Amino acid sequence: MANIGPFELIIVLVIALLVLGPKRLPDAGKSLGKGLREFKDALAGDDTAERDPQTRARVTEPSGPTESDGRESG
């Protein structure tokens, strides 16, 4: 397996910065970290998020104000 050295890591980070831009790069890193954490928990069989109602509520509820299109449901 090939070793990834500091030079290769710098090249990958520069390319990511050019492609995503400085404003979207932190969000991409945050999303990647969250996805890796969920993947690791799924492999380990850690289902605490499914059992904990507070965590489930935080995951399912939108985190910001939602826009209404003016139509009423009913």
Backbone hydrogen bonds, N-H to C=O, Kabsch-Sander energy under -0.5 kcal/mol:
donor,donor_aa,acceptor,acceptor_aa,energy
5,G,3,N,-0.7
9,L,5,G,-2.0
10,I,6,P,-2.2
11,I,7,F,-1.9
12,V,8,E,-2.2
13,L,9,L,-2.3
14,V,10,I,-2.4
15,I,11,I,-2.3
16,A,12,V,-2.4
17,L,13,L,-2.2
18,L,14,V,-2.3
19,V,15,I,-2.5
20,L,16,A,-2.8
21,G,16,A,-0.5
21,G,17,L,-1.8
25,L,21,G,-1.4
28,A,24,R,-2.1
29,G,25,L,-2.2
30,K,26,P,-2.3
31,S,27,D,-2.4
32,L,28,A,-2.3
33,G,29,G,-2.4
34,K,30,K,-2.2
35,G,31,S,-2.4
36,L,32,L,-2.4
37,R,33,G,-2.2
38,E,34,K,-2.4
39,F,35,G,-2.3
40,K,36,L,-2.6
41,D,37,R,-2.4
42,A,38,E,-2.2
43,L,39,F,-2.2
44,A,40,K,-2.0
45,G,41,D,-0.8
46,D,41,D,-2.6
47,D,45,G,-0.9
51,R,47,D,-1.3
52,D,48,T,-2.3
56,R,52,D,-2.3
57,A,53,P,-2.3
58,R,54,Q,-2.0
59,V,55,T,-2.0
60,T,56,R,-2.3
61,E,57,A,-2.1
